[in-house]
Each structure stands twice: as C-alpha cells, then as structure tokens.
Amino acid sequence: MLRALRLSVALAWLALGEVAAQGIPKQEAKLTPVGGPVGAFGTTVGVSGDTAVVGSYLGPVPLVFVRDGTSWTEQASLNSAEPVTLGYGVSVAISGDTAVVSDPGLGLSGVNWTGPGAVFVFVRQGTSWTKQAKIAEPDFASWSAFGTSIALSGDTLVVGAGAFPSDAAYVFVRNGAVWSQQAKLQGGVFLGQAVSISGDTILAGGPSDGVHVFVRNGTSWTAQTTLTTVPSVPNFGQAVAVSGNTAIIGSDHKAFVFFRSGAAWNEQAELDEPVPNQGFGRSVAVSDVDDAAVVGTPAATVGGHSSAGTAYVYLRSGSGWEQQGALEASDASDSGKLGFAVALSGDTAVAGTDNAGAAYVFHPIQPFNKLGGGLPGVSGVPLLNGTGTLDAGSAGSLTLANAAPFTLTMLFVSLTDTPTPFKGGTLSTVPIAFQLPVGTFFTGSWTLPWSAWPSGVPSGTLLYFQVGVSDAGAVKGVAISNLLKATQP
C-alpha cells in the first residue's frame, strides 16, 4: 500500500493544472436523543474537538455527544437538578471539558417570566458530567434575556442580556471551581443578543447599531472598536463569531468577514446569499487557524424539500474567501431548517435544526486541516495550505508562503503524524512516504497544483504534509512549515 500511495501522490504533483470547483463536505452523524428526533432539539449547538452539546428551547434537556473514530454516541444529559423554566437550553456552549447551558426564563402559555435568568456550568471528569455552578443575573431588576446568548473560551464565560433596557454582556471567570463576575460590557441598543469569545476578545452584537469588540488586558475589558458596514444592512449582528483575529457577522441575506491587524479591524469579505431569500446569515461560525467559516441558511430548499435548510462552508485563500460547499442532511425534509444553528471546531462542523429534532455532524468540512507547529525563518513560520478536494479526478493545489525567497524547499508527505526533533524544530511527517524538492520565487512562495487527483487511495487515508526550507535566517539554517493534514474521502 505504501508503494502505491507514493506513486499516487507523485502522480498528483506531476499532473499540473488549474484548481477546479470544490466538493461538498461529508455528513458524519445525525445526533438525536435516544428515542429519536424530538421537537425543537437542535436549535442550539456547540462543539469542541470530539465533543458536541445540543440543546433546544422546549426540551429535552441538552445532551452531550462524543466521537470515537467516526461514531458519535450520547454521553450525558445536562440536568440542572433544580427547577428551571421552559427556557432551559435556549443556548449552549462548550470548551474542552466544560459545558454551559442557559435559562433566560420563559413563561408558560404566554405568562411572562419575571425572575432573573441564569446559566449552569457543567464539568467533565472521565466520562461523567456534574454541575459546577449556577450563575444568576448579578444585578437583576427586570427580565433582561440574561442567557439568551452565551459563549465560552477556557475559563472565561460571556453571557448576553440583550433585552432593553439592560443591553449588556456579562463576563465571568473561573478560579479553580469558583466563578466570579469580571465585567459588564455595554455600549449599544440590544447589545448582547449575540455574543462570541476567543481568548481575550469578545464580540457582542444585536440587530441595531453595529457589533462591539471588547478586549481584555489583565483583568480589565475595554471597547476596541465597533464593526459596521456601509451601506447598512438589516439585522447586522444577529449572529456573531470570532476566532483569533477573524470575525464573521451575520445579517439578513449576507455575512461579513472582518480581519484584525494590530488593533485595527477591516472588512475582508462580503459573502452574498447564494440563492435569494433563504435565510442566509441566520447563524455563523469561524475558525481563524483553519481559515474556515460556516454560514447557516435554514430556509434553503434542498432536494426539492422546502426550508430543509443548509449551511455554506467558506475557506480563506489569501485575503479572499471562496465557497467550499454546503452542509446538507442526508435525510433532508420539508421545514427541517438545518443551519438554524452552527458550530465549528477544527475540521468538524455541527449544524442544528429548528424543526427536525436533530443536529448533524459534518467531518471533514475541508480536506486540508492546518495542525500548527513550525519553525520560523527570516520571514516567520512558513505557511503551508491546501485547496481543492482529494476526490479521484478532482483538481487542487498546495501553496507555501512566508518562506525565504529564491531558496530550496523540500515537501515531505507521510501517512503518520510522528513528531521528531529536527534542526531545533519538529518534523512530524515521519516516516516519509514521498518527498519533492521545490524552489521558491522572489515572493518566498510556491504553488503546486494538480489537475486530477489519482484514484486508488483508500478512503479514510490520512496524509500529512510539511515543508523544510533552506533559510540562512533560521536558527540552524532550516525553517519548517506548519503540519497539514488531509483526509482521503
């Protein structure tokens, strides 16, 4: 097999050509309660690595699912163990071994809830989940939708309270097992109806006067900027997501990508609705390190099914974004509304529904996944990326950037990820299945396209790519790119 794979990969690089249209991501699983699809289950979703949490606004209680290989099974139900309202599960979030469920308070049969909202924090030890904390609205005066939106990053939790006149996002931090309030962020009408967090950056939006960006220095949070677009569009900020230096904002029928350089944010792309009037922009997710974004479109017609719903995948190429494909349920049905909620972690996307009682997992959403690593040279860490698909006969390419100009590089391909010390860095493509020398241009870059990916590579095969760069500016004369993983469909 190894000899055949070496030949297949070699043929792929020898067959030069233009990059063709990209394929559709593959569905990996359908997540439902044990008894099958239930009502509004799937209206809120979160994913972190091999763990997903799925909730709803009318029950059942949120459930945790875990992946083993390509199989997903229910691991736990996140019960509050105390009285809650019908709003329990309106929003969920997960980061590592911590999950959060909100209860902003919803009344019965039109009776308004007048008490404070709350969020419940659960932690995992082994395979067991237990409640760690209940956080009620700290300065409750009247119902404020506290918990309508929540986001979690490590030990920092942001809770939106976007109902007038509160218009706030609360920040809580964990020390050991104790959660305490760190900040209350305000600055606009309906601020907090949508929130997202990545490290020390928070986005807080609502369909009003823009999306507010806050940053943390030590324990203090300050406003960095307000993201807007010209001309203004309806419901800009109804959905927000941030990852590293990349943000995506949903609106009616459009989504906007912003990129931060230093402290300045600039619009990088405007993503138009592929098919008019199908709810594009209802939900968004983004991964900065993977250059990927997902935009929910729950009113889309799929396979003749009205409002079956979909979610479009976009990949960043340089400073532009290109549509990769769409997430579609294999059992699409009328009014299922897939894409009502979306979440993204690495090369795994979860798309929730509003009427199908399920959430769907798609993996991989792109054939190439950057795994980090690398050893810097004169221009920083060389950046290796891939585009296209690995379907037999399809076209694509590998690109290298940030390398030294006019120098020799060596592309290494392996079937395994085995970190091995090399020239002061780490070479993970060991043992090497195939290697190819390539020279860089004056821009410190190269592109290796293929016109037709060869057939015969077994489905599920993992391919790992890394590049060594001859670089006099590197510590030991060699710079190493990030590791790139590809999955054969």
N, C-alpha and C positions, 0 to 999 in steps of 0.2 A: 504493500500500500504506500509506503513512504517513497519508493522509487517512482510510482505512478503519480503521486502528488507533486514530487519535484518536477516531473515532466509537465504536469498540468499547469503549475504555477509559472514555469519557464515559458510555456506556450502563451500564457496570458500576457506576459510582458513583451513577448516578441511580436504579438499581433497588435500593432499600433492603429489607433483610430480615434474618432470623436466620441465624447460621452453621450450616451443615449438617455431617453426618459427613464426615470427611476421607478422601482416597483412598489407594490402595496405591502405594508407591514403585515406580519402573520399573527393571527389570533392564537394565544397560548391556552387560555382558560376562560370559562364562564363561572363567575362567583355568585352563588346564591346560598340562602340558608339551607340547612339540611333537608327541610321539607320541600324545597323548590322555591321558585320566584315568589316574592311577596310584595304587593303594593308598591310603595314608594322606595323600597330598598334599592340603594344605588344612587340616590340623589346627591350624595356627598362621598368622596373617596380620598384616600391618601395612600402613598406607597413610599417605602424606604427599603432599598435593597431587595431582599426576598420576602418582605412582609408587607401586606396591604391591609388597610382598615376600610370598611364600607359601612355607611350609615344611611339614615333616612329621617324624614320629619314626622312620620306617622307609625314608626315601629317597623320591624322588630328592633331590638337594641342593636347597636353597632357590633359587627363581628370582625375578628382578626383572622386573616388567612395567611398561610406560609407556603413557600415554594420549596420543593425538593426535586431538583432536576428541572423537569418541565411540568410537574404535577403540583397543583395547589389544593390544600386541604384546610378546613376550618380549624383554627387553634383555640379560639376563646371567644366568648361573648363578654362585652364590656358593660356589665350591670352596675348601676350606681349604688345598689344596696341601700337605697333610701328613696323616699317619694320624689318623683320628678313630674314635669308636665309633658304634654304631648310634643313639646319642642325638643325633648331629649334626643340628640343625634342629628340635629339640624346641620351641624358642621363637625367634621372630624379632622384630625391632623396626626401625623406620626413622624418621629425622628429616632432612628435606632431602636432602642428598647423602651421608648416612651410613646404613649398614645394619649390623645386628649379628645374628649367628647364634650360638646357644648349643650346647654339647655337654656336658651334665651327666654323661655317662658311662653307657652301658647295655651290659650284657654279652651274650654270645651264648648262646642256648638255655638260659637260666636261670642261666648263670655270672655271678656278681656282679662288677661293675667295682669295683676297689679304688683306682684312681688318682684324682687331682683332676679336677674339672670345669673347663671353660674356655669363654670366649666369644671370638668372632672378629669384628673390626671391619673393614668394607669401606667404601671411599670412592669416589665417582664423579667423574671428570673428563671432561667432554663426555658421551660415551655409554659410556665404559669404566669398569669397576669393578675395583679392586685391593685386596688385603688390606693394611690399615694396621697392624693389631696383633693379637696373640693375648694374651689376659689369662687367666692361670690363677689358680685359687683361691689367694689370698695366704698364708693360714695353714692349709694343708691338714694334717689329722691323720687323718681318716677320711672316707669318702664322705658328702657333705652335700647332694647335689642342687644344687650350685652351677651356676646357669644354667637351672634348671627354669623360672624366670620371669625376664624381662628387660624393661626399659623405657628409652627414650632420649628426651632432650629437649635439642636443640642439642649442646653439648659435655659433657653430663652423662649418665652411664650408671648405672643401678641394676641390680644382679644379685641375684636371690633365691637363698638357700641354705636352703630350708625344711625340711630333714630334721633330726630330733632326733639329737644334741643341739646342732647348730650354730644353727638357728633365727635366721637373720640375713639382712640385706640389705646388700650392699656397694655403696658409691658410688665411681665413678671419674670423673675429669675429664680433659679433653684440653687440652693447651697446645701449640699447633702441631700436630705429628703424634704427640706423646708422651702416653700415658695413664698416670695415676698414681692410687693409691687416696686418696680424700679422707676416707672414713668407713666404719665398720662399725656398722650400726644393729641393735640388739637390743631385746627387751622383751616377748616372748611366745612361747609354745609354737607351733611351726610357722610363726612369722613368716618371711615371705619366700617362701611358696608362691605368692603372688600379689603383684605389685608394679606400681606406676604412678608416673609422674613428670610434673609440669607446672611448668617454671621452677624455683622454689626450694621446691617442695612434693613430698613423696614419700608415697605410701600403701603400706604393707606389711601384708599380711594372710595369713590361713590359716584353716582351719576350726577355730578354737579360741576365744580369749578376746577377740576384737574386732579391729578394723583400726586400726593405729597410724599416726598422722600425724606426719611429721617435717618441719621447716622449716629452711632454711639462712639464716644471717646471716654474710655474708662467706664464710669457708671452713668455718664450724662448723655442724654439724647438731644440732638438739635436738628432743626429743619435744614436740609441741604439744598433742596430745590422743589419746584412744582412742575410736574410733567404735563404739558398741554400739546395740542396740535392745532395748526392753522390750515384751513378753517376748522372751527369746532365741529364735532360730530356728536350725534345723540348718544347719551349714556356712556360717554368716555369714562372709563374707570369702573364699569360694572363688574369687571373681573381683572385681577392683577396677579402678576407673578414676578419674582426676582430671584436671580441666581448669580452670585458673584457680581460682575459688572454689567449684566444684561437683564433688562426688564421687558416684559410684554404686557400691554394693556388692551383689554377687550372693550369693544363698543358695539353699537348696533351695526352689523354687517361689515365691520372692519376690525383689524387688530394692528397695533403699532409696536414696533420693537425699538427700544432705546438702549444706547450703549454709553457707559461711563468711562471717561478718561480723566484721571485725576479726580477732581471734584465736579467736573462738567459732564452733564448728560446731553446727548444729542440723538435725535431720531435717526435710526439706522435703516428702518424699512417700514413701509406701509403695506400690510397684507390685505388684499381685497378679497371679498367673498367670491369663491369660485363659481357658485351658482346663486343668483339673486334671491333674496328673501327667504333664506333657510336658517336664520338664527346664528350665523357665523359671528363668533366673538362672545358667546354666552359664557364660556369658560376658557381659561388659558393655563398653560404650564410651560416652563422653560428650564433648560439645563445649560449653563454657561460653558462648563468644561466639555460637554458633548456637542456644543453648537446646535442644539435641537430645541424645537418648540412645538407645542400641540395647541390647536385651537378647536374648541368644541362647536359643533353645528347641529344642534338637536332637532331642527325642523327639516333636515335634508331628506329627500326621497332616495331610497336605496333599494335597488332590485324591484322597483315598482311599488314599494311599500311607503306610503305617505308618512312623513315625520318619523321614519325609522331612526334617523339620526346618524351622524358620523362625526369624526374629528380628523382634521387635516394635520399632517406632520410636515414641518419645515426644517430644513437644515441650512446652517450658515456656510456660505462659501465666500471667503474674503470678508468684505463688508456687506454682502448681499445675502438674501435669504431665498431659497428655492423650495418649492413644494416637493416633498419626498413621496407622498402617497396619502392614503386615508385609512383610518381605523373603522372597519365595518364588521358588525356582528355576523357570524355565520348563519344565525337564525333570525335575521332582521325581520321585524314585524311592524305593522301599522302602529303609529303613535308610541313606539318604544322609546324614542328620544335619546338614543345614545349620544354622548357628548354633552349632556346636561351638566356633568362634572368631569374634569380630567385631572390626572396627576402624573408626574414623570419622575423617574429615578434611574439615572444611567440610561441604559437602552431598553428600559421597561416602562410602558405606559399603561395606565388604568383609566378606562372610560366608564363613567356611571350613566345610568338611565333614569328617566323620570316616570316611566310607566311600564317598564318591562320587569321590574323587581329583581334586577341583577346588575352586576358590574362585569366588565370584560377586560381581560389582561392581554396585552399585545407585546410580544417579545420575539426577536429584537425589532425595534421600530426602524432601525437602520442597520445595515450590515457591518458598519465600522464603528467601533467604540474606543475612544481615547482613554487609556488607563493611567495616564500621568507618568511620572518619572522623568528621566532625562538628566543630562549633564551639560551645563552651559558652556558656550564658547564665546567667541568675540562678539557675536550678535545675540547672545542669550541662548536659551534652550531651543534647539532645532525642533520645529513643529511638523509632525507627520500627520496627514489626514487622508481620508479616502472618500470617494464619491461613487455613485452608481450602485449596482447590485452585483451579487455573485450568482445570479441565476444563469444557467447554461445559455450561452449565446448572447448574453447582455453585455453592454459596454460600461466602462467606468474608468477610474484613474486613481493613482496615488499622487499626492503632492507633498513636497518638502519645502518649508520656508524657514527663515531665521538662521540659515546656515552661513558659513563663511563663503564669500564669492570666489568663483574660479578655483574650486578645490575638489578633491576626490572624496566621494562618499561610498559607503557600502551598505546596500539594503540586505537585511537579514530576515528570513522567513522561517518560522518554526511551527510545530504542532503543539508545543507546550509552552507554558509560562514558567520558566525556571530562573529566578533571579540569581545572577552570577556576577561577582565583583569583576570590574573591567576598567582599567585606566582611571581609577578613582571614582567611577560611577557604577551603574548596574546595567548589565546586558541581560535581558530576560528571554531572548529568543535562542534558548539553548535546550537541546541540541539543534544545530542549524540544519534545516531541510533544504534550503536553497539560498544562494547569495548572488547579488548582482552589483557590479561596480557602476556608479553613475556620477557624472561630473555636474557641478552646479554652474549656473550662469552668473553674470555680474550682479544679479539681484540676490544671490545666495539661495537660489531655489531651483527646483526642477519639477517636472510633471511627467509621470509615466502612465500613459493611457493604454487601455486595451479595447479592441473592437468587439471581441467575442470571448467572454469567459468560457473556459473549456468545460465540457461535460465530463462526468465520471468521478468528480469529487464527491464523496459520500455526504449525504445530508447530515447536518449537525456537526460536521468537522469544524474545529476551531483553528483558525490561522492567526498567528501573531507576527507582526511586522515591527521592525525597529531599524534605525539607521545610525551608523557610525560615521562621523565627519572628521576628516583631517583638518585640524584647526590649530594654528600656532598660538592663538589666543587662549586656548583651553589650558587647564592646569597641567595636564600631561600630554598635550598635543592632540587630544581627541575629544570632540563633543559627541553627545549621544542624544538622539531624539526621544520623545515620549514613546511608550509602547502603544501599539494599535492592535486591537483585537477585531477579527472578522468571523462571522458565523455563516457557514455554508447553508443556504436554505434547504 
